[in-house]
Amino acid sequence: MSQLKVLHRLWKLDPGGIETWLLNLARLKPGDVQFDFVVEEPGGRYEEELRAVGSRVFCLSPKSRLRKRLEISGLALRSRSLDKVLAESGYDVFHVHGEEFLGDALTVAAEAGIPVRVAHCHGSVLARGTRNPEMAIRSVRFRTVDRRRILKHATDICAVSSEAGRFLIGEHWGTDSRCTLLHCGIPLDQFRAVAEVGDRSRYRGSLGIPRDGIVIGHVGSMGPSPVKNHRFLVEVFDALARRDSRYCLCLAGDGPLRPEIERDVSRRGLQKRVFMPGVSNDVPALMVGGFDVFVLPSFYEGLPVVGLEAVAAGLHTVCSDTITGDFTARFSGRVTAVSLKASPSEWADLVEAALKKRVAPAEGVAIIENSPFSIEASLSAMVNMYRSRLAQVSQARC
């Protein structure tokens, strides 16, 4: 079987749900697929490892701040740097990820003659819900120009959840034959390995967490957008902390909102019970060794990879009911969804109930293994989609 050459297009190769999933796919080193990447912003933390596993990483020409503002508002002529990458590299597949400006990239790929062109939506809101005049322009452009370009130039239209699909192309989702769910899977070997070690006290000690601590855990970016809703999470923890002195909160992640979160924690007098270890390079160890329950009060999520990781770690998750039903319904036995209109005290009640629902990591791993959300399942679904579409395109050209 001939090797497929695939170019993934995204913003930057820094830790995040999409980026981590793609890195994990590349780590599998499938012999019949070459995964390469093209990014708008260079210097991502994952670039070095991707190159080490055999992927090429292309960085588009840098743009001035003014140029970026004009482009996202649709007021500038397009840059030709992506055209050059596609013209010189002979890719079979161009796979663009995100929510916004997918149609623009697909137009370039169509003009370059790339036979398989995939739009893949990973969210259900633009720019994490930011509201300003620029976003109003972008919102109109997203629903008109970009949507028309996706429908015109995509050979496949994917989404991580039904909500994300409807958000991307509206009423066409589910009626257009090109539409399909393509979930982001997670690797399970690390969860198995960590579970075998089983020394939770040692791992917690490395984070400074007391031996008798009951840890409410969260993993997520601290901005620039407040979409992960850390402020509310701290309120919930405040309610819990008043009930039992053993409760601790571990907030893994980093970002420009961290100082604001730290001030809120300090203002409530919780600084000795809230731990912020920064970006974790080993989420399985953090969840299995450090957490007793997982809490995810996000305003929006396409399909939360960290939620899948929590399931694999054996944790019960308490999350906002704004998170897609593709996650909360699929794993209803391991997830409690609650309205963000509920009070912090009501959330605290549910978190305490969830603490009693933790299971062994081996059971959590088995749940993910028997679903479409393992890394192997997502790789298989992706490659099958590529090859099926490429065969149809080749047949049509004959």
C-alpha positions as CSV (number, residue, x, y, z in Angstrom):
1,M,0.0,0.0,0.0
2,S,1.4,3.4,-1.0
3,Q,2.3,5.9,1.7
4,L,-0.2,8.8,2.2
5,K,1.3,12.2,2.5
6,V,-0.8,14.3,4.9
7,L,-0.3,18.0,5.8
8,H,-2.1,19.2,8.9
9,R,-2.7,22.9,9.2
10,L,-3.2,24.6,12.6
11,W,-2.2,27.8,14.4
12,K,0.7,26.8,16.6
13,L,2.2,23.6,17.9
14,D,1.8,24.4,21.6
15,P,0.1,22.1,24.2
16,G,-3.6,22.0,23.6
17,G,-6.3,19.4,22.8
18,I,-5.9,19.4,19.0
19,E,-2.1,19.7,19.2
20,T,-1.7,16.9,21.7
21,W,-3.9,14.6,19.7
22,L,-1.9,15.2,16.6
23,L,1.4,14.7,18.4
24,N,0.1,11.4,19.8
25,L,-0.9,10.3,16.3
26,A,2.5,11.1,14.9
27,R,4.1,9.2,17.8
28,L,2.5,6.1,16.6
29,K,4.6,6.4,13.4
30,P,2.1,4.6,11.1
31,G,4.2,3.2,8.2
32,D,1.6,3.9,5.6
33,V,1.1,7.6,6.5
34,Q,3.5,10.6,6.6
35,F,2.1,13.4,8.9
36,D,3.5,16.9,8.3
37,F,2.4,20.2,9.8
38,V,2.1,23.8,8.7
39,V,1.6,26.5,11.3
40,E,1.0,30.3,11.4
41,E,3.1,30.8,14.5
42,P,6.5,29.2,14.9
43,G,8.2,28.1,18.1
44,G,5.6,25.8,19.5
45,R,6.7,23.4,22.2
46,Y,5.8,20.3,20.2
47,E,7.8,21.2,17.1
48,E,11.0,19.6,18.2
49,E,9.4,16.2,19.1
50,L,7.4,16.1,15.9
51,R,10.5,16.6,13.9
52,A,12.2,13.9,16.0
53,V,9.5,11.4,15.0
54,G,9.9,12.2,11.3
55,S,7.4,14.9,10.7
56,R,8.2,18.1,8.7
57,V,7.0,21.4,10.2
58,F,6.5,24.4,7.9
59,C,6.1,27.9,9.3
60,L,4.2,30.4,7.2
61,S,5.6,33.8,6.5
62,P,5.4,36.1,9.6
63,K,2.8,38.8,9.5
64,S,2.5,42.2,11.1
65,R,-0.1,42.9,13.7
66,L,-2.0,45.2,11.2
67,R,-1.9,42.5,8.6
68,K,-3.4,39.9,11.0
69,R,-6.2,42.3,11.9
70,L,-7.0,43.0,8.3
71,E,-6.9,39.3,7.3
72,I,-9.2,38.1,10.1
73,S,-11.6,40.8,9.1
74,G,-11.4,39.7,5.5
75,L,-10.0,43.1,4.4
76,A,-6.5,41.9,3.1
77,L,-5.4,40.0,0.0
78,R,-4.3,36.6,1.1
79,S,-0.7,35.6,1.8
80,R,0.9,33.3,-0.8
81,S,3.1,31.4,1.7
82,L,0.7,28.5,2.1
83,D,0.4,28.2,-1.7
84,K,4.2,27.7,-1.9
85,V,4.2,24.9,0.7
86,L,1.4,23.1,-1.1
87,A,2.8,23.6,-4.6
88,E,6.2,22.2,-3.7
89,S,5.4,19.2,-1.5
90,G,3.0,16.9,-3.4
91,Y,0.5,16.1,-0.6
92,D,-2.4,13.7,-1.0
93,V,-4.3,15.2,1.9
94,F,-4.7,18.6,3.4
95,H,-6.4,18.6,6.8
96,V,-7.2,21.9,8.4
97,H,-8.1,22.1,12.1
98,G,-9.9,24.6,14.3
99,E,-13.2,26.5,13.8
100,E,-12.4,29.7,11.9
101,F,-10.9,30.4,8.5
102,L,-11.0,26.8,7.5
103,G,-12.6,27.7,4.2
104,D,-9.8,30.1,3.3
105,A,-7.2,27.4,3.7
106,L,-9.3,24.9,1.8
107,T,-9.6,27.3,-1.1
108,V,-5.8,27.4,-1.4
109,A,-5.6,23.6,-1.2
110,A,-8.2,23.2,-4.0
111,E,-6.3,25.6,-6.2
112,A,-3.1,23.7,-5.6
113,G,-4.8,20.5,-6.7
114,I,-4.7,18.6,-3.4
115,P,-7.1,15.7,-4.0
116,V,-8.4,15.2,-0.4
117,R,-9.2,18.3,1.6
118,V,-10.6,18.0,5.1
119,A,-12.2,20.6,7.3
120,H,-12.2,19.5,10.9
121,C,-14.1,21.6,13.5
122,H,-13.0,21.2,17.1
123,G,-15.2,23.7,18.9
124,S,-18.6,25.2,19.1
125,V,-17.9,28.9,19.5
126,L,-15.7,31.5,17.8
127,A,-12.5,32.7,19.5
128,R,-13.6,31.3,22.9
129,G,-16.6,33.6,23.1
130,T,-14.8,36.9,22.8
131,R,-17.2,39.8,22.1
132,N,-16.0,43.0,20.4
133,P,-16.6,44.8,17.1
134,E,-13.9,42.8,15.3
135,M,-15.6,39.5,16.5
136,A,-18.9,40.7,15.1
137,I,-17.3,41.1,11.7
138,R,-15.6,37.7,12.0
139,S,-18.8,36.1,13.1
140,V,-20.6,37.3,10.0
141,R,-17.7,36.2,7.8
142,F,-17.7,32.8,9.5
143,R,-21.4,32.2,8.7
144,T,-21.2,33.4,5.1
145,V,-17.9,33.6,3.2
146,D,-16.0,30.9,5.1
147,R,-19.0,28.5,5.3
148,R,-19.5,28.8,1.5
149,R,-15.9,28.1,0.9
150,I,-15.9,25.0,3.1
151,L,-19.0,23.6,1.3
152,K,-17.4,24.4,-2.0
153,H,-13.9,23.1,-1.5
154,A,-13.9,20.4,1.2
155,T,-14.0,16.8,0.2
156,D,-14.7,15.8,3.8
157,I,-16.2,17.8,6.6
158,C,-15.4,16.5,10.1
159,A,-16.2,17.5,13.6
160,V,-15.3,16.2,17.1
161,S,-19.0,16.4,18.1
162,S,-22.4,16.9,16.6
163,E,-22.6,20.4,18.2
164,A,-19.3,21.3,16.6
165,G,-20.5,20.1,13.2
166,R,-23.7,22.1,13.4
167,F,-21.7,25.1,14.5
168,L,-19.4,24.8,11.5
169,I,-21.9,24.4,8.6
170,G,-25.3,24.8,10.2
171,E,-28.2,22.9,8.6
172,H,-25.9,21.1,6.2
173,W,-24.4,19.0,9.0
174,G,-25.9,15.6,8.9
175,T,-27.5,16.0,5.5
176,D,-24.3,16.5,3.4
177,S,-22.8,13.1,2.6
178,R,-19.3,14.5,3.2
179,C,-20.0,15.0,7.0
180,T,-18.6,12.7,9.6
181,L,-17.7,12.6,13.2
182,L,-13.9,12.3,13.8
183,H,-13.1,12.1,17.4
184,C,-9.8,13.0,19.1
185,G,-8.5,9.8,20.7
186,I,-6.1,9.4,23.6
187,P,-3.2,7.0,24.1
188,L,-3.8,4.5,27.0
189,D,-0.3,3.0,27.5
190,Q,0.7,5.8,29.9
191,F,-2.4,5.3,32.0
192,R,-1.7,1.5,32.3
193,A,2.0,2.2,33.2
194,V,1.2,4.8,35.9
195,A,-1.5,2.5,37.4
196,E,1.0,-0.3,37.8
197,V,3.3,2.0,39.9
198,G,0.5,2.8,42.3
199,D,2.6,5.1,44.6
200,R,0.2,8.1,44.9
201,S,1.8,9.5,48.1
202,R,5.2,9.9,46.5
203,Y,3.7,11.7,43.4
204,R,1.6,14.0,45.6
205,G,4.6,14.7,47.7
206,S,6.5,16.0,44.6
207,L,3.7,18.5,44.2
208,G,3.7,19.5,47.8
209,I,0.2,18.1,48.4
210,P,-0.4,16.9,52.0
211,R,-0.5,13.1,52.5
212,D,-4.1,13.2,53.6
213,G,-5.2,15.7,51.0
214,I,-8.4,15.2,49.0
215,V,-7.6,16.6,45.6
216,I,-10.0,18.3,43.3
217,G,-8.2,18.4,39.9
218,H,-8.4,20.5,36.8
219,V,-6.2,20.6,33.6
220,G,-6.7,23.5,31.2
221,S,-5.3,26.7,29.7
222,M,-5.3,29.8,31.8
223,G,-6.1,32.2,29.0
224,P,-6.0,34.4,27.2
225,S,-9.7,33.5,27.1
226,P,-11.6,32.7,30.4
227,V,-13.4,29.8,28.6
228,K,-12.1,27.2,31.2
229,N,-14.0,29.3,33.9
230,H,-11.3,29.1,36.6
231,R,-13.0,31.9,38.5
232,F,-16.1,29.7,39.1
233,L,-14.0,26.7,39.9
234,V,-12.2,28.6,42.6
235,E,-15.6,29.6,44.0
236,V,-16.7,25.9,44.1
237,F,-13.5,25.0,45.8
238,D,-14.0,27.8,48.3
239,A,-17.3,26.2,49.2
240,L,-15.6,22.8,49.6
241,A,-12.7,24.2,51.6
242,R,-15.1,25.5,54.3
243,R,-16.4,21.9,54.7
244,D,-13.2,20.0,55.2
245,S,-9.7,21.1,55.8
246,R,-8.3,18.2,53.8
247,Y,-9.6,19.5,50.5
248,C,-7.0,20.7,48.0
249,L,-7.3,22.2,44.5
250,C,-4.7,21.4,41.8
251,L,-4.9,23.6,38.7
252,A,-2.6,22.3,36.0
253,G,-1.9,24.7,33.1
254,D,-0.6,28.2,32.5
255,G,-1.4,31.3,30.6
256,P,-1.9,35.1,30.9
257,L,-4.8,34.8,33.3
258,R,-2.7,33.0,35.9
259,P,-1.9,36.1,37.9
260,E,-5.6,36.9,38.1
261,I,-6.4,33.4,39.3
262,E,-3.7,33.6,41.9
263,R,-5.0,36.9,43.2
264,D,-8.5,35.4,43.5
265,V,-7.1,32.4,45.4
266,S,-5.1,34.7,47.7
267,R,-8.0,37.0,48.3
268,R,-10.0,34.0,49.6
269,G,-7.1,32.9,51.8
270,L,-6.8,29.6,50.0
271,Q,-3.2,29.9,48.8
272,K,-1.9,27.1,51.0
273,R,-4.5,24.7,49.6
274,V,-4.3,25.5,45.9
275,F,-1.5,24.1,43.9
276,M,-0.5,25.3,40.4
277,P,2.2,23.1,38.9
278,G,2.1,24.7,35.5
279,V,1.7,22.9,32.2
280,S,1.9,19.1,32.8
281,N,4.0,17.0,30.6
282,D,2.5,13.8,32.1
283,V,-1.2,14.2,32.4
284,P,-1.8,10.4,33.1
285,A,0.6,10.6,36.1
286,L,-1.0,13.8,37.3
287,M,-4.6,12.4,37.1
288,V,-3.9,8.9,38.5
289,G,-1.3,10.0,41.1
290,G,-2.6,13.4,42.0
291,F,-6.4,13.8,41.6
292,D,-9.4,12.3,43.4
293,V,-12.0,13.9,41.2
294,F,-12.0,16.0,38.0
295,V,-13.9,19.2,37.6
296,L,-14.5,21.0,34.3
297,P,-16.8,24.0,34.5
298,S,-15.9,25.3,31.0
299,F,-18.2,27.7,29.2
300,Y,-17.7,25.8,26.0
301,E,-15.9,22.7,24.8
302,G,-16.0,20.9,21.4
303,L,-15.1,17.6,22.9
304,P,-12.8,17.7,25.9
305,V,-9.7,15.6,25.5
306,V,-9.0,16.1,29.2
307,G,-12.4,14.7,30.0
308,L,-11.4,11.5,28.1
309,E,-8.2,11.4,30.1
310,A,-10.1,11.7,33.3
311,V,-12.3,8.8,32.4
312,A,-9.1,6.7,31.5
313,A,-7.6,7.7,34.9
314,G,-10.7,6.3,36.7
315,L,-11.8,9.7,37.9
316,H,-15.4,10.8,38.0
317,T,-15.9,14.2,36.2
318,V,-18.2,17.0,37.3
319,C,-18.6,19.3,34.3
320,S,-20.8,22.0,32.9
321,D,-23.8,21.0,30.8
322,T,-22.6,23.3,28.0
323,I,-20.1,20.5,27.2
324,T,-21.2,18.4,24.2
325,G,-23.5,15.5,24.8
326,D,-21.2,13.4,22.6
327,F,-19.0,13.3,25.8
328,T,-21.5,13.6,28.7
329,A,-24.0,11.1,27.3
330,R,-21.5,8.7,26.0
331,F,-19.8,8.5,29.4
332,S,-22.9,9.2,31.6
333,G,-21.8,6.6,34.2
334,R,-18.5,8.5,34.7
335,V,-19.7,12.1,34.2
336,T,-22.1,14.4,36.0
337,A,-23.2,17.4,34.0
338,V,-24.6,20.4,35.8
339,S,-25.7,23.9,34.9
340,L,-23.4,26.8,35.4
341,K,-26.5,28.6,36.8
342,A,-26.3,26.2,39.8
343,S,-24.6,27.7,42.9
344,P,-21.0,26.9,43.9
345,S,-22.6,25.1,46.9
346,E,-24.6,22.9,44.6
347,W,-21.5,22.1,42.6
348,A,-19.7,21.3,45.8
349,D,-22.4,18.8,46.7
350,L,-21.9,17.0,43.4
351,V,-18.1,17.1,43.6
352,E,-18.3,15.4,47.0
353,A,-20.7,12.8,45.6
354,A,-18.3,12.2,42.7
355,L,-15.4,11.5,45.0
356,K,-17.1,8.3,46.0
357,K,-17.3,7.2,42.3
358,R,-13.7,6.9,41.5
359,V,-12.7,3.5,40.0
360,A,-9.4,1.8,39.4
361,P,-7.5,3.1,36.4
362,A,-7.7,-0.3,34.7
363,E,-11.5,0.0,34.6
364,G,-11.2,3.5,33.2
365,V,-8.8,2.4,30.5
366,A,-11.1,-0.4,29.5
367,I,-14.0,2.1,29.1
368,I,-12.0,4.2,26.6
369,E,-10.5,1.2,24.9
370,N,-14.0,0.0,24.0
371,S,-15.0,3.3,22.5
372,P,-14.0,5.4,19.4
373,F,-11.9,7.6,21.7
374,S,-8.6,5.6,21.9
375,I,-5.7,7.0,19.8
376,E,-5.7,3.8,17.7
377,A,-9.4,4.1,17.0
378,S,-9.0,7.7,15.9
379,L,-6.0,7.0,13.7
380,S,-7.8,4.1,12.0
381,A,-10.9,6.2,11.4
382,M,-8.8,9.1,10.0
383,V,-6.7,6.9,7.6
384,N,-9.8,5.0,6.4
385,M,-11.5,8.3,5.6
386,Y,-8.4,9.5,3.7
387,R,-8.0,6.4,1.6
388,S,-11.7,6.0,0.9
389,R,-11.9,9.6,-0.4
390,L,-8.7,9.3,-2.3
391,A,-9.9,6.2,-4.1
392,Q,-13.2,8.0,-5.0
393,V,-11.3,10.9,-6.4
394,S,-8.9,8.7,-8.4
395,Q,-11.8,6.7,-9.8
396,A,-13.6,9.9,-10.8
397,R,-10.5,11.1,-12.7
398,C,-10.2,7.9,-14.7
